[in-house]
Amino acid sequence: MKKIIYKFLDNYLGDEVVCIKGKPREKYNTYDIISKKNKSLILYFNIFNSSGGILIFRGSKLTNMVSTFFLMNPDDVSRIIRDWFGDKHNIKKMGDLMRFVN
C-alpha cells in the first residue's frame, strides 16, 4: 500500500514545495511546507527561539483526504506522508528541514 500512496502523492503533490513563514510568535516561528503543484499543505513545523528545537505537525486536510481515499487510519497515513516527503527531499533528521527556511 505504501508504494501506491507514494505514487499518488507524486502525482497529486508533485516534486516541488514552497516554505512559507507564518506570523512570528514569542517563543517560536512557524513554517508551512506547501506543494507548488496544487498549494496543498503537506506539513508545518515550529522552530523554538530559545533552543532551536523543531516540532513537526501534519497537514490534517491532506492526511484526512488520503486516509479517506485509501481507507486507512490517519496516523498510519501521516507516517507514510512523512516518509514520502523525507525520501523525496532527502530528509534524514529534523534539522534537515532548515534547508527550506529562507
N, C-alpha and C positions, 0 to 999 in steps of 0.2 A: 504494500500500500504506500510505503514511503516514496518509492520511485514514481508512482503515479501522481502523488501530491507534488513532488518536486517538479515533474513535467508541467502540471497545472500551474504552479507558481511561476515557472519560467515563462509560460505563455501569458499568464494573467498580469504579472508584475513586470516582466522584462528584466534586463540586466542592470539598468542604471537607476541610481537613487539620488535623492537630494536630502541634505541635512539642514533643517530649519531650526534656528534658535528661538525658543519661546521667551516669554516675558521673564526677566531675571527675578529670582526670589532672594530672600535674605540669606538663606542657608545653602541654596543650590541653584544651578542653571539647568534648564530643561531643553532637550534637543529631540526633534521628531525626524525619523528616517522615513521618507516618503518615496514611493515609486514614481519615476519620471513618466512612465508609460501611462498610468491611469490615476495618479495622485492618491493612491491608497496608502494609509498609514500602516507601515509594517511593524514598527516598534518605536518606542521613545525611551529616553534614558535621562537620568538626573546625574549631574556631577556635583558633588558636595564641595563647597568652597573651602572649608576648613581642612579636610583630609584628602581631597581629590578622589574620594571613593566614587564608584559608579553603581547606580541601581537601574536595572533594565525592566521595562514593562512591555507587555504585548499590546499590539494593536487589536483591541477587542472586536471591532467591526470585521476586520479581515479574519480573525480567528473564528468568530461565530459563523461567518459565511462559509468558510472552508469546512468547519465541523458539521454544519448542516448539510452541505453538498455531499460530503463523504460519509455521513452518518457516524461520526466519531466524537469522542469526548473532547471538549475544548482544551483541556490540559494536555492531552496527547497531541492534538493538532498544533498547539502552541510550541511544543518541543520540536515538532517537525519543521515548523516555520523558522524557528530559531536556528536549527541545524542547517536548513536550506540557506538562510541568509549568511550564516557563518562560513559555509562551504563556498558559496558564490563569491564572497568578498574576503576570503582567506582570514577570517577572524578566529583566532585560537584562544584568546583570553579577553576579558572585558576591556582592558586597556587599549586593545586594538581598535575600539570604537573611536578613540581620539583622532584617528586619521580623517574622520568625517567632519570633525569640528573645525570651523574656519577661524 
